[in-house]
Every structure is written in C-alpha cells, then in structure tokens.
Amino acid sequence: MLEPIVILNSVVANGVGNSIFVKDFDTIVISVATSGLVSGKTFYLKGKCSIEENSPTFSAAKSITNIYDYVGLIKFPDGTPIDGESGDLFASDADDVRMYQVNVDGINWFTLDVSELPDDSITVLGKLVGYNNKK
C-alpha cells in the first residue's frame, strides 16, 4: 500500500502546496482536513497540474514559460464534479474533512491551491494517494 504524500502541511495562508510528481498514476485521491473553520470564514481549494518535464512554479502566473492549468476535482461521496478554475468552496460553521478523486492520466505534476483564506486562524492539511499504477 502506498503511503499518503503531504501536499499541504498545515497551511495557514493563501498559496500552493508541494509539487507532486504523479506521472506513474492514472488517478489520485486527495483528503483535505481543516481546523479553525467557523461560521463566516470560507476559502477555496483548487487543483493545478502540468504536463511539463519539470515542475512549473504553481504560485506564479501561467505563461508560455510557466505552463500549467487548473484541473477538475470529483468530490466524494456523491461524485459531484468541481470545476478546476472555480474550485471547491469550504464554507461551514465547523471543521471539515473532504475527499476528492482526480484524473491525472498524462499529467506529470499536481498541487493544491488554497485561496481567499480570511486570516491565519484556519489550518488546511492535504494528502494524496495515487492508484491505478502504470506498469
């Protein structure tokens, strides 16, 4: 069994997580947990990916020399598709744990992007496990 890879390690500010090499997988599953999410506080979670040989700078603007795009997420447990550019809105009056499936067939690099965090009182932890290993 594969051990989960940490993408976001207790993020308390807007930004992107670690760039994870996912070329060996067809699909990845992501879990995201929050701490400090209370009424009136929200943020967005987005997936980013690249087919480039070397990881792009996901925190910088997309360009001809920094090639990446947003990728859609499939929300567990009901299979709701989340548009990559819009992201998934975390808006709750309590901490939350969510899981997503992402098709990464043909993708080399993946990361998560946290945006519109209102302050540093919310902590976000994201982990990834790949499956359907290509042989």
N, C-alpha and C positions, 0 to 999 in steps of 0.2 A: 504494500500500500504506500502511496506517495504521501509525504508529509506536507501539510499546508505551507505555502510560501507567503510571508507577510508582505503586503503591498503598501498598506497604510499602517504605520505603527504609532498609534495614539496621537493622531493628527489633531491639533487644536487651532489651526489656521487654514485659510484657503490655500489650495495648492494641489500638486500632483504627488502620487506615491512613487514607489520604486518602479523602474522599468523592468518588466519580467519577460524573459525570452520564452515564447510559447510555441515556437515552430514545430516542436515534437508532438503537439496535441491538435486534435480536431476541435475539442470543446473544453472549456474550463468552467468550473463552478466557483463562485465567489460568495463569501459570507462577509457581511458588514455589520458591526455592532456599534452602538452609540452609548455614551454615558453623559449625563447632564442635559439631555434633551427635555425641555419643559415647555409648557404652554407658551405660545407666542414666538418660539425660536424654531427656525427652519434652516435647511440647507439643501443643496442639490448634489447628487452623485452622478458622475458621468464616466463612461469607459472611453479610453483612447487607444488607438492601435496604429501600427506601421508595418509596411512590408519591406522596409529598408534593411540592408545588411547590418548597419549599425543603428543603435537606438537613437531616435531623434531627441531633441530637447523638448519634452512634452510641456514644459512650463512656459516655453516661448511661443510666439505666434507661428502659425503654419505658414510655410513659404516654399519656394522652389528648392531651397537648400535645407529645409527643416520639414520633411514630408511626413505627415500623419493625418488621421481623421478620427472622428468620433465613431463609436461602434454601439449598436443596439444591445440592450440587455433584455433577457427574458426573466421575468420575476417568478420566483416560486411562491406559493404552491399552485397558483392558478394559471401560469403561463402567459400572463399579461406582458405584451411587448412594450419596452420602454425605448422611445426614440433616443438615439445616441446624442444628438445635439441638444435636446431638451433636458435629458437626464431624469432621474427619479427624485421627486421631492420628498424629503423627510420632514414631515410636519405632524407632530404628535405632542401629547402632553405627558409622555413617558418615554423612557429609553426603549430602543427598538433593536431587533436583530432581523436582518433581511438576507435572503439568498437569491442569487441570480445565476443563470446559465448564459454563456457567451460562445457563439460560434467563432472560433479562431482559425479555421481551416485556411491555410495560405498566409496567415499573419505571422510575423516574426516577433513583434514587441507589443506588450499590453501594459497599461497602467490605469489607475483610477484617478479621477479629478474631483476634488471637493470644492464647491464654490458657494458663495453667499452665506458663509458661516457668520452669524451676527457678532460673535465675540469668542474669547478663548475658554468659555465655560462648557463647551461641548467637545467631547473627545470621540474620535472616529477610529476604529480599528478594522482593517480589511485584510482578508486572507484569500488565497487562491489555491485550488487543486485542479490539475489537468487530468483529463482522461481520454479514452479512445486513442491510446498511444499508437503512433505510426511506426511500423517496423521496417 
